[in-house]
């Protein structure tokens, strides 16, 4: 197994300030961009692409679709201590509210914004779960969350689109030698808040394509996208990098094949072997 991976960017990070005006929702032909737009990501420029996605206005991101399905996989930390929501909900959209309230509180947002999130959420989102919940949440985020807030800049790192460039860079580096596929249900998001910074860590597991049904794959690996923001409004992107947190190889795999698998990762990433 391997752990403690370093940055794949290879150079000292530059401090970047969020500038949402740089992004346009439509292409030059007037067509709306989507996460599947084929020319949107180039693997070798994944760091820049990630920054540009973060720079987009919240209305152009997929938080409203991703928070309802990932809310139960998100954990907020104050420093390195996990924070338990003050009101633990059993409903999907209730969990989203718990996350939003916890983020705003521990980011030290204004009492006005914290109150607006608590008191106005169910003015937009149907408490009984009826209707198009993602569109209800989208309207809430657009009308209640200020774009120039810490809260908005944190949420702009907590959605599926932000991981696409990093994923494609890993795929370009690894996939030809070690074909892999997603391990369903493995995606988690941890948000670490301090007085001066916010670090968002997306974690996901990929497994060898040889796995069929519930069979153990020949190999699997857990990778992480790490993004750290700072500044008065968390509007500065200090660093973003990918690390391979863990490599797991099935017990019956030969030593020669083990070395071959590990060698593929060593070409692109640094890691300590146990």
Phi and psi in degrees as GROMACS dihedral restraints (atoms count N, CA, C in turn):
[ dihedral_restraints ]
;  ai    aj    ak    al  type     phi  dphi    fc
    3     4     5     6     1  -128.3    20    10
    4     5     6     7     1   153.5    20    10
    6     7     8     9     1  -154.2    20    10
    7     8     9    10     1  -177.6    20    10
    9    10    11    12     1    59.0    20    10
   10    11    12    13     1    57.0    20    10
   12    13    14    15     1   -81.8    20    10
   13    14    15    16     1   144.0    20    10
   15    16    17    18     1   -92.2    20    10
   16    17    18    19     1  -178.0    20    10
   18    19    20    21     1   -68.1    20    10
   19    20    21    22     1   144.7    20    10
   21    22    23    24     1   -97.4    20    10
   22    23    24    25     1     1.9    20    10
   24    25    26    27     1   -80.4    20    10
   25    26    27    28     1   -28.7    20    10
   27    28    29    30     1    80.2    20    10
   28    29    30    31     1     1.0    20    10
   30    31    32    33     1  -145.7    20    10
   31    32    33    34     1   165.4    20    10
   33    34    35    36     1   -64.3    20    10
   34    35    36    37     1   130.1    20    10
   36    37    38    39     1   -68.9    20    10
   37    38    39    40     1   145.0    20    10
   39    40    41    42     1   -98.8    20    10
   40    41    42    43     1   146.8    20    10
   42    43    44    45     1   -76.6    20    10
   43    44    45    46     1   124.2    20    10
   45    46    47    48     1  -121.2    20    10
   46    47    48    49     1   136.1    20    10
   48    49    50    51     1   -99.2    20    10
   49    50    51    52     1   137.7    20    10
   51    52    53    54     1   -64.9    20    10
   52    53    54    55     1   130.8    20    10
   54    55    56    57     1  -137.0    20    10
   55    56    57    58     1    90.4    20    10
   57    58    59    60     1   -68.8    20    10
   58    59    60    61     1   -17.0    20    10
   60    61    62    63     1   -69.5    20    10
   61    62    63    64     1   -13.5    20    10
   63    64    65    66     1   -73.2    20    10
   64    65    66    67     1   -19.3    20    10
   66    67    68    69     1  -100.8    20    10
   67    68    69    70     1   137.0    20    10
   69    70    71    72     1  -116.7    20    10
   70    71    72    73     1   138.0    20    10
   72    73    74    75     1   -72.5    20    10
   73    74    75    76     1   -23.7    20    10
   75    76    77    78     1  -110.9    20    10
   76    77    78    79     1   157.5    20    10
   78    79    80    81     1   -80.3    20    10
   79    80    81    82     1   177.6    20    10
   81    82    83    84     1   -61.6    20    10
   82    83    84    85     1   -25.0    20    10
   84    85    86    87     1   -87.7    20    10
   85    86    87    88     1     1.2    20    10
   87    88    89    90     1    85.8    20    10
   88    89    90    91     1     6.4    20    10
   90    91    92    93     1   -87.9    20    10
   91    92    93    94     1   144.0    20    10
   93    94    95    96     1   -73.4    20    10
   94    95    96    97     1   135.4    20    10
   96    97    98    99     1   -74.5    20    10
   97    98    99   100     1   146.3    20    10
   99   100   101   102     1  -132.0    20    10
  100   101   102   103     1   170.7    20    10
  102   103   104   105     1   -65.2    20    10
  103   104   105   106     1   -15.9    20    10
  105   106   107   108     1  -100.7    20    10
  106   107   108   109     1     8.2    20    10
  108   109   110   111     1   -61.2    20    10
  109   110   111   112     1   115.8    20    10
  111   112   113   114     1   -64.9    20    10
  112   113   114   115     1   -27.9    20    10
  114   115   116   117     1   -97.0    20    10
  115   116   117   118     1     9.9    20    10
  117   118   119   120     1   -75.6    20    10
  118   119   120   121     1   -33.1    20    10
  120   121   122   123     1  -122.3    20    10
  121   122   123   124     1   134.3    20    10
  123   124   125   126     1  -117.8    20    10
  124   125   126   127     1   124.5    20    10
  126   127   128   129     1   -54.8    20    10
  127   128   129   130     1   -41.2    20    10
  129   130   131   132     1   -71.9    20    10
  130   131   132   133     1   -16.8    20    10
  132   133   134   135     1  -109.9    20    10
  133   134   135   136     1    33.6    20    10
  135   136   137   138     1   -64.5    20    10
  136   137   138   139     1   -32.8    20    10
  138   139   140   141     1   -65.2    20    10
  139   140   141   142     1   -46.4    20    10
  141   142   143   144     1   -63.0    20    10
  142   143   144   145     1   -41.3    20    10
  144   145   146   147     1   -62.8    20    10
  145   146   147   148     1   -39.7    20    10
  147   148   149   150     1   -62.8    20    10
  148   149   150   151     1   -44.0    20    10
  150   151   152   153     1   -60.9    20    10
  151   152   153   154     1   -41.9    20    10
  153   154   155   156     1   -66.7    20    10
  154   155   156   157     1   -35.3    20    10
  156   157   158   159     1   -65.1    20    10
  157   158   159   160     1   -45.0    20    10
  159   160   161   162     1   -59.0    20    10
  160   161   162   163     1   -32.5    20    10
  162   163   164   165     1   -71.9    20    10
  163   164   165   166     1   -15.2    20    10
  165   166   167   168     1   -67.9    20    10
  166   167   168   169     1   151.4    20    10
  168   169   170   171     1   -62.4    20    10
  169   170   171   172     1   152.1    20    10
  171   172   173   174     1   -57.7    20    10
  172   173   174   175     1   -32.0    20    10
  174   175   176   177     1   -66.8    20    10
  175   176   177   178     1   -18.9    20    10
  177   178   179   180     1   -96.6    20    10
  178   179   180   181     1     3.4    20    10
  180   181   182   183     1  -105.7    20    10
  181   182   183   184     1   177.7    20    10
  183   184   185   186     1  -108.6    20    10
  184   185   186   187     1    24.1    20    10
  186   187   188   189     1   -56.2    20    10
  187   188   189   190     1   -40.2    20    10
  189   190   191   192     1   -64.8    20    10
  190   191   192   193     1   -26.0    20    10
  192   193   194   195     1   -89.9    20    10
  193   194   195   196     1   -34.5    20    10
  195   196   197   198     1   -87.6    20    10
  196   197   198   199     1   -34.2    20    10
  198   199   200   201     1   -60.5    20    10
  199   200   201   202     1   -41.2    20    10
  201   202   203   204     1   -62.1    20    10
  202   203   204   205     1   -33.0    20    10
  204   205   206   207     1   -92.5    20    10
  205   206   207   208     1   -15.1    20    10
  207   208   209   210     1  -113.0    20    10
  208   209   210   211     1    -4.6    20    10
  210   211   212   213     1   -53.6    20    10
  211   212   213   214     1   -41.0    20    10
  213   214   215   216     1   -74.7    20    10
  214   215   216   217     1    -7.8    20    10
  216   217   218   219     1  -104.9    20    10
  217   218   219   220     1     7.5    20    10
  219   220   221   222     1  -101.8    20    10
  220   221   222   223     1   142.6    20    10
  222   223   224   225     1  -134.9    20    10
  223   224   225   226     1   129.6    20    10
  225   226   227   228     1   -98.5    20    10
  226   227   228   229     1   137.9    20    10
  228   229   230   231     1  -121.4    20    10
  229   230   231   232     1   136.9    20    10
  231   232   233   234     1   -98.0    20    10
  232   233   234   235     1   105.5    20    10
  234   235   236   237     1    68.3    20    10
  235   236   237   238     1  -118.8    20    10
  237   238   239   240     1  -113.1    20    10
  238   239   240   241     1    14.0    20    10
  240   241   242   243     1  -102.8    20    10
  241   242   243   244     1   126.0    20    10
  243   244   245   246     1   -64.3    20    10
  244   245   246   247     1   141.2    20    10
  246   247   248   249     1  -102.5    20    10
  247   248   249   250     1   129.0    20    10
  249   250   251   252     1   -91.7    20    10
  250   251   252   253     1   125.3    20    10
  252   253   254   255     1   -56.0    20    10
  253   254   255   256     1   145.2    20    10
  255   256   257   258     1   -66.3    20    10
  256   257   258   259     1   -31.6    20    10
  258   259   260   261     1  -127.7    20    10
  259   260   261   262     1   103.8    20    10
  261   262   263   264     1   -83.9    20    10
  262   263   264   265     1   113.8    20    10
  264   265   266   267     1   -93.6    20    10
  265   266   267   268     1   152.1    20    10
  267   268   269   270     1   -96.7    20    10
  268   269   270   271     1    -9.3    20    10
  270   271   272   273     1   -97.4    20    10
  271   272   273   274     1   155.1    20    10
  273   274   275   276     1   -58.3    20    10
  274   275   276   277     1   -50.3    20    10
  276   277   278   279     1   -75.6    20    10
  277   278   279   280     1   -24.3    20    10
  279   280   281   282     1   -66.3    20    10
  280   281   282   283     1   -38.6    20    10
  282   283   284   285     1   -62.0    20    10
  283   284   285   286     1   -41.0    20    10
  285   286   287   288     1   -59.6    20    10
  286   287   288   289     1   -46.0    20    10
  288   289   290   291     1   -60.0    20    10
  289   290   291   292     1   -42.7    20    10
  291   292   293   294     1   -56.6    20    10
  292   293   294   295     1   -44.9    20    10
  294   295   296   297     1   -63.6    20    10
  295   296   297   298     1   -46.4    20    10
  297   298   299   300     1   -61.9    20    10
  298   299   300   301     1   -45.4    20    10
  300   301   302   303     1   -63.4    20    10
  301   302   303   304     1   -43.6    20    10
  303   304   305   306     1   -64.3    20    10
  304   305   306   307     1   -42.5    20    10
  306   307   308   309     1   -61.7    20    10
  307   308   309   310     1   -48.0    20    10
  309   310   311   312     1   -62.9    20    10
  310   311   312   313     1   -41.8    20    10
  312   313   314   315     1   -64.3    20    10
  313   314   315   316     1   -48.1    20    10
  315   316   317   318     1   -84.0    20    10
  316   317   318   319     1    -6.9    20    10
  318   319   320   321     1   -89.7    20    10
  319   320   321   322     1     1.7    20    10
  321   322   323   324     1    58.8    20    10
  322   323   324   325     1    41.0    20    10
  324   325   326   327     1   -70.2    20    10
  325   326   327   328     1   165.8    20    10
  327   328   329   330     1   -62.1    20    10
  328   329   330   331     1   151.6    20    10
  330   331   332   333     1   -59.4    20    10
  331   332   333   334     1   -33.6    20    10
  333   334   335   336     1   -60.8    20    10
  334   335   336   337     1   -46.1    20    10
  336   337   338   339     1   -69.7    20    10
  337   338   339   340     1   -41.9    20    10
  339   340   341   342     1   -58.9    20    10
  340   341   342   343     1   -42.6    20    10
  342   343   344   345     1   -66.4    20    10
  343   344   345   346     1   -40.3    20    10
  345   346   347   348     1   -62.4    20    10
  346   347   348   349     1   -39.7    20    10
  348   349   350   351     1   -64.4    20    10
  349   350   351   352     1   -47.4    20    10
  351   352   353   354     1   -65.0    20    10
  352   353   354   355     1   -46.7    20    10
  354   355   356   357     1   -85.5    20    10
  355   356   357   358     1   -24.6    20    10
  357   358   359   360     1  -103.9    20    10
  358   359   360   361     1   -10.4    20    10
  360   361   362   363     1   -54.0    20    10
  361   362   363   364     1   -51.0    20    10
  363   364   365   366     1   -81.5    20    10
  364   365   366   367     1     2.7    20    10
  366   367   368   369     1   -76.3    20    10
  367   368   369   370     1   -20.9    20    10
  369   370   371   372     1  -108.0    20    10
  370   371   372   373     1   -42.8    20    10
  372   373   374   375     1   -96.6    20    10
  373   374   375   376     1   127.7    20    10
  375   376   377   378     1   -70.4    20    10
  376   377   378   379     1   119.5    20    10
  378   379   380   381     1   -65.1    20    10
  379   380   381   382     1   -26.2    20    10
  381   382   383   384     1   -85.2    20    10
  382   383   384   385     1     2.9    20    10
  384   385   386   387     1    79.9    20    10
  385   386   387   388     1    12.3    20    10
  387   388   389   390     1   -86.7    20    10
  388   389   390   391     1   159.2    20    10
  390   391   392   393     1    81.6    20    10
  391   392   393   394     1  -171.3    20    10
  393   394   395   396     1   -85.0    20    10
  394   395   396   397     1    95.2    20    10
  396   397   398   399     1   -64.6    20    10
  397   398   399   400     1   -37.3    20    10
  399   400   401   402     1   -65.2    20    10
  400   401   402   403     1   -39.2    20    10
  402   403   404   405     1   -71.6    20    10
  403   404   405   406     1   -33.4    20    10
  405   406   407   408     1   -63.0    20    10
  406   407   408   409     1   -44.7    20    10
  408   409   410   411     1   -66.6    20    10
  409   410   411   412     1   -39.0    20    10
  411   412   413   414     1   -57.3    20    10
  412   413   414   415     1   -46.9    20    10
  414   415   416   417     1   -64.0    20    10
  415   416   417   418     1   -41.1    20    10
  417   418   419   420     1   -59.4    20    10
  418   419   420   421     1   -48.8    20    10
  420   421   422   423     1   -62.3    20    10
  421   422   423   424     1   -42.2    20    10
  423   424   425   426     1   -68.3    20    10
  424   425   426   427     1   -35.5    20    10
  426   427   428   429     1   -95.7    20    10
  427   428   429   430     1   -18.4    20    10
  429   430   431   432     1  -110.0    20    10
  430   431   432   433     1   -32.4    20    10
  432   433   434   435     1   -92.8    20    10
  433   434   435   436     1   117.6    20    10
  435   436   437   438     1   -68.2    20    10
  436   437   438   439     1   137.5    20    10
  438   439   440   441     1   -65.8    20    10
  439   440   441   442     1   -26.1    20    10
  441   442   443   444     1   -97.5    20    10
  442   443   444   445     1    33.0    20    10
  444   445   446   447     1  -110.8    20    10
  445   446   447   448     1   156.9    20    10
  447   448   449   450     1   -56.1    20    10
  448   449   450   451     1   -44.0    20    10
  450   451   452   453     1   -55.6    20    10
  451   452   453   454     1   -46.3    20    10
  453   454   455   456     1   -64.5    20    10
  454   455   456   457     1   -42.3    20    10
  456   457   458   459     1   -68.2    20    10
  457   458   459   460     1   -29.1    20    10
  459   460   461   462     1   -70.9    20    10
  460   461   462   463     1   -49.5    20    10
  462   463   464   465     1   -58.7    20    10
  463   464   465   466     1   -30.3    20    10
  465   466   467   468     1   -69.2    20    10
  466   467   468   469     1    -5.5    20    10
  468   469   470   471     1  -107.9    20    10
  469   470   471   472     1     0.1    20    10
  471   472   473   474     1  -114.6    20    10
  472   473   474   475     1    66.5    20    10
  474   475   476   477     1  -162.9    20    10
  475   476   477   478     1   171.1    20    10
  477   478   479   480     1   -70.0    20    10
  478   479   480   481     1   -36.7    20    10
  480   481   482   483     1   -61.3    20    10
  481   482   483   484     1   -30.3    20    10
  483   484   485   486     1   -66.5    20    10
  484   485   486   487     1   -23.6    20    10
  486   487   488   489     1   -91.9    20    10
  487   488   489   490     1   -12.5    20    10
  489   490   491   492     1   -56.4    20    10
  490   491   492   493     1   -51.2    20    10
  492   493   494   495     1   -59.5    20    10
  493   494   495   496     1   -42.2    20    10
  495   496   497   498     1   -63.4    20    10
  496   497   498   499     1   -42.2    20    10
  498   499   500   501     1   -59.7    20    10
  499   500   501   502     1   -44.6    20    10
  501   502   503   504     1   -67.2    20    10
  502   503   504   505     1   -31.1    20    10
  504   505   506   507     1   -68.0    20    10
  505   506   507   508     1   -40.5    20    10
  507   508   509   510     1   -65.6    20    10
  508   509   510   511     1   -41.4    20    10
  510   511   512   513     1   -61.3    20    10
  511   512   513   514     1   -41.8    20    10
  513   514   515   516     1   -64.9    20    10
  514   515   516   517     1   -38.0    20    10
  516   517   518   519     1   -75.5    20    10
  517   518   519   520     1   -37.8    20    10
  519   520   521   522     1  -111.1    20    10
  520   521   522   523     1   -36.4    20    10
  522   523   524   525     1   -61.8    20    10
  523   524   525   526     1   -38.6    20    10
  525   526   527   528     1   -62.9    20    10
  526   527   528   529     1   -36.4    20    10
  528   529   530   531     1   -87.0    20    10
  529   530   531   532     1   -36.0    20    10
  531   532   533   534     1  -131.7    20    10
  532   533   534   535     1    83.4    20    10
  534   535   536   537     1   -56.5    20    10
  535   536   537   538     1   135.8    20    10
  537   538   539   540     1  -140.5    20    10
  538   539   540   541     1   166.0    20    10
  540   541   542   543     1  -140.7    20    10
  541   542   543   544     1   168.8    20    10
  543   544   545   546     1   -69.2    20    10
  544   545   546   547     1   145.3    20    10
  546   547   548   549     1   -97.8    20    10
  547   548   549   550     1   108.1    20    10
  549   550   551   552     1   -59.9    20    10
  550   551   552   553     1   139.0    20    10
  552   553   554   555     1    79.0    20    10
  553   554   555   556     1     9.9    20    10
  555   556   557   558     1   -93.9    20    10
  556   557   558   559     1    -9.4    20    10
  558   559   560   561     1   -75.3    20    10
  559   560   561   562     1   126.7    20    10
  561   562   563   564     1  -131.5    20    10
  562   563   564   565     1   156.9    20    10
  564   565   566   567     1  -130.6    20    10
  565   566   567   568     1   122.4    20    10
  567   568   569   570     1  -111.5    20    10
  568   569   570   571     1   133.7    20    10
  570   571   572   573     1  -118.4    20    10
  571   572   573   574     1   115.6    20    10
  573   574   575   576     1  -104.3    20    10
  574   575   576   577     1   116.8    20    10
  576   577   578   579     1  -112.2    20    10
  577   578   579   580     1   130.6    20    10
  579   580   581   582     1  -121.6    20    10
  580   581   582   583     1  -179.5    20    10
  582   583   584   585     1   -62.0    20    10
  583   584   585   586     1   -32.3    20    10
  585   586   587   588     1  -111.6    20    10
  586   587   588   589     1   -15.6    20    10
  588   589   590   591     1  -139.7    20    10
  589   590   591   592     1   163.1    20    10
  591   592   593   594     1  -135.0    20    10
  592   593   594   595     1   126.6    20    10
  594   595   596   597     1  -117.4    20    10
  595   596   597   598     1   122.3    20    10
  597   598   599   600     1  -107.5    20    10
  598   599   600   601     1   128.0    20    10
  600   601   602   603     1  -121.0    20    10
  601   602   603   604     1   112.8    20    10
  603   604   605   606     1   -92.3    20    10
  604   605   606   607     1   132.0    20    10
  606   607   608   609     1  -126.6    20    10
  607   608   609   610     1   133.8    20    10
  609   610   611   612     1  -147.9    20    10
  610   611   612   613     1   147.6    20    10
  612   613   614   615     1  -108.4    20    10
  613   614   615   616     1   133.9    20    10
  615   616   617   618     1  -114.2    20    10
  616   617   618   619     1   148.1    20    10
  618   619   620   621     1  -129.8    20    10
  619   620   621   622     1   157.6    20    10
  621   622   623   624     1   -58.6    20    10
  622   623   624   625     1   144.5    20    10
  624   625   626   627     1   -70.7    20    10
  625   626   627   628     1    -7.6    20    10
  627   628   629   630     1   -72.0    20    10
  628   629   630   631     1   -17.9    20    10
  630   631   632   633     1   -68.6    20    10
  631   632   633   634     1   129.5    20    10
  633   634   635   636     1  -119.1    20    10
  634   635   636   637     1   129.9    20    10
  636   637   638   639     1    55.1    20    10
  637   638   639   640     1  -122.8    20    10
  639   640   641   642     1   -98.8    20    10
  640   641   642   643     1    12.0    20    10
  642   643   644   645     1   -67.3    20    10
  643   644   645   646     1   146.2    20    10
  645   646   647   648     1   -71.1    20    10
  646   647   648   649     1   129.0    20    10
  648   649   650   651     1   -73.2    20    10
  649   650   651   652     1   160.7    20    10
  651   652   653   654     1   -61.2    20    10
  652   653   654   655     1   -38.2    20    10
  654   655   656   657     1  -149.8    20    10
  655   656   657   658     1   156.9    20    10
  657   658   659   660     1  -149.9    20    10
  658   659   660   661     1   160.9    20    10
  660   661   662   663     1  -149.1    20    10
  661   662   663   664     1   147.3    20    10
  663   664   665   666     1  -107.1    20    10
  664   665   666   667     1   122.8    20    10
  666   667   668   669     1  -115.1    20    10
  667   668   669   670     1   155.7    20    10
  669   670   671   672     1  -132.1    20    10
  670   671   672   673     1   137.7    20    10
  672   673   674   675     1  -101.5    20    10
  673   674   675   676     1   124.1    20    10
  675   676   677   678     1  -118.1    20    10
  676   677   678   679     1   126.0    20    10
  678   679   680   681     1  -131.2    20    10
  679   680   681   682     1   130.5    20    10
  681   682   683   684     1  -120.4    20    10
  682   683   684   685     1   129.1    20    10
  684   685   686   687     1  -121.3    20    10
  685   686   687   688     1   154.8    20    10
  687   688   689   690     1  -149.4    20    10
  688   689   690   691     1  -168.8    20    10
  690   691   692   693     1   100.3    20    10
  691   692   693   694     1   166.1    20    10
  693   694   695   696     1   -57.4    20    10
  694   695   696   697     1   -35.9    20    10
  696   697   698   699     1  -113.0    20    10
  697   698   699   700     1    19.0    20    10
  699   700   701   702     1    53.4    20    10
  700   701   702   703     1    41.9    20    10
  702   703   704   705     1  -104.1    20    10
  703   704   705   706     1    12.8    20    10
  705   706   707   708     1  -117.6    20    10
  706   707   708   709     1   124.5    20    10
  708   709   710   711     1   -90.4    20    10
  709   710   711   712     1   103.8    20    10
  711   712   713   714     1   -78.2    20    10
  712   713   714   715     1   -41.0    20    10
  714   715   716   717     1  -161.1    20    10
  715   716   717   718     1   153.1    20    10
  717   718   719   720     1  -146.9    20    10
  718   719   720   721     1   129.8    20    10
  720   721   722   723     1  -154.3    20    10
  721   722   723   724     1   164.6    20    10
  723   724   725   726     1  -110.3    20    10
  724   725   726   727     1   141.0    20    10
  726   727   728   729     1  -137.9    20    10
  727   728   729   730     1   148.1    20    10
  729   730   731   732     1   -94.7    20    10
  730   731   732   733     1   107.1    20    10
  732   733   734   735     1   -80.8    20    10
  733   734   735   736     1   -25.2    20    10
  735   736   737   738     1  -161.0    20    10
  736   737   738   739     1   136.7    20    10
  738   739   740   741     1  -122.0    20    10
  739   740   741   742     1   126.0    20    10
  741   742   743   744     1  -118.5    20    10
  742   743   744   745     1   129.8    20    10
  744   745   746   747     1  -121.2    20    10
  745   746   747   748     1   133.4    20    10
  747   748   749   750     1   -57.1    20    10
  748   749   750   751     1   144.9    20    10
  750   751   752   753     1   -61.3    20    10
  751   752   753   754     1   -32.8    20    10
  753   754   755   756     1   -86.0    20    10
  754   755   756   757     1     5.9    20    10
  756   757   758   759     1   -76.7    20    10
  757   758   759   760     1   136.6    20    10
  759   760   761   762     1   -65.1    20    10
  760   761   762   763     1   157.7    20    10
  762   763   764   765     1   -61.4    20    10
  763   764   765   766     1   -37.9    20    10
  765   766   767   768     1   -62.1    20    10
  766   767   768   769     1   -45.1    20    10
  768   769   770   771     1   -68.4    20    10
  769   770   771   772     1   -34.8    20    10
  771   772   773   774     1   -59.8    20    10
  772   773   774   775     1   -46.1    20    10
  774   775   776   777     1   -63.7    20    10
  775   776   777   778     1   -36.1    20    10
  777   778   779   780     1   -64.3    20    10
  778   779   780   781     1   -44.6    20    10
  780   781   782   783     1   -64.1    20    10
  781   782   783   784     1   -48.0    20    10
  783   784   785   786     1   -62.8    20    10
  784   785   786   787     1   -35.4    20    10
  786   787   788   789     1   -62.0    20    10
  787   788   789   790     1   -34.0    20    10
  789   790   791   792     1   -62.9    20    10
  790   791   792   793     1   -45.1    20    10
  792   793   794   795     1   -67.6    20    10
  793   794   795   796     1   -36.4    20    10
  795   796   797   798     1   -65.9    20    10
  796   797   798   799     1   -21.7    20    10
  798   799   800   801     1   -64.6    20    10
  799   800   801   802     1   -28.9    20    10
  801   802   803   804     1  -122.8    20    10
  802   803   804   805     1   -20.3    20    10
  804   805   806   807     1  -136.7    20    10
  805   806   807   808     1   146.8    20    10
  807   808   809   810     1   -93.3    20    10
  808   809   810   811     1   137.1    20    10
  810   811   812   813     1  -156.7    20    10
  811   812   813   814     1   153.3    20    10
  813   814   815   816     1   -94.5    20    10
  814   815   816   817     1   130.0    20    10
  816   817   818   819     1   -94.1    20    10
  817   818   819   820     1   140.9    20    10
